[in-house]
Amino acid sequence: MPTKPGTRHAGEAQGPVKPIALALQGGGAHGAFAWGVLDRLLEDERLAIEGVSATSAGAMNAVVLAYGLLKGGPPGARTALHNFWQDVASTARIYSPFRKLPWDVWTGRGYGLDSSPMYLLTDLLLRVLSPYQFNPFNFNPLGDVLANHVDFDALSRDCPIQLYLCATNVETGKVRLFSHEEICLKAVLASACLPSLFQAVEIDGQHYWDGGYVGNPAIFPLIYHCATRDVVIVHINPVVRKGVPKTAAEILNRINEVSFNSSLIRELRAISFVTGLIQDGKVDRTEMKEMLIHAIRSDQTMAALGVSSKFNADWDFLCHLRDQGHNEAEHWLAQNYSAIGERCSVDLRKEFL
């Protein structure tokens, strides 16, 4: 279980502080898993977060994390993330039409919404209606939640970390990175704009959709702009899902997972290729930066959750995911802390080639 802000694990303060950069995936309510990972990393005084690249729900975690660091350091960031996700749950109780049926709650039938009449109806409507039709006023309560928890003007002026949010340019299909100087509420909403749910977000005459299509998340800004070589990827979408999907919902879900992982896998393949050139002496180490890649993920946990659970913002479910992420980060630190600054803790060739 997560500890209270400020709690120190035995031996954590020993030795030099190691800087890391974080890459945060998106995935709706499943982003609470990354909240738990961040909570555990923030309580470890042996680590310092230098930069974050993030997409969609990861972008929301990223700006809340950065603003919390700005206002109160790691303890402030942990508190800020807790308060943000708690507000997400409170807002969902008011505005979200998706509810678990009472007998689903009583019988403890998982965290999915597949028995929710409103979810099933909405799923059907989204196949024939666009957000310009069923949501003409472009209502998105998450905007108000974010505005209540982040002072974007202060964050863009004094961001304590290198921060990059990824969105997809609707017209060109190219990745758009919003750097910490450009961070604003609309940039976060653009990064999290699923085109089946929300109208494209306009910024400076350009329109954007969810960044997951072209970078979930993008690694290259961390390579170019962070001094640290260590990038810790926090996976939300399972890379491996055993079995062949059979239902329409399962097939669509797996298509989305493959699509939202593809850009990340391509970048990791490129990093693996360059790393091989450096290690084989074919490229001068002074000319190329050898990156050290790490990953915190639980394909088993995330694959057990259906696509409908991405819309489940019940507090008990968010806390369940937080605890799963916290525990996974705890295990990762115990196994791989010594690798930070020394070597990859992911076998890129085996995993992604």
Secondary structure, DSSP 8 states (H G I E B T S, - for coil): ----TT---TTTTSS--EEEEEEE---GGGHHHHHHHHHHHHT-TTEEEEEEEEETHHHHHHHHHHHHHHHHHHHHHHHHHHHHHHHHHHHHHHH------HHHHHHT--S--TT-HHHHHHHHHTTT--HHHH-TT---HHHHHHHHH--HHHHHHH-SSEEEEEEEETTT--EEEEEGGG--HHHHHHHT--TTTS--EEETTEEEEEGGGT-TT--HHHHHH-S--EEEEE--S-S---S---SHHHHHHHHHHHHHHHHHHHHHHHHHHHHHHHHTTSS-TTTS---EEEEE--HHHHHTS-GGGGG---HHHHHHHHHHHHHHHHHHHHHHGGGTTT--SS-HHHHH-
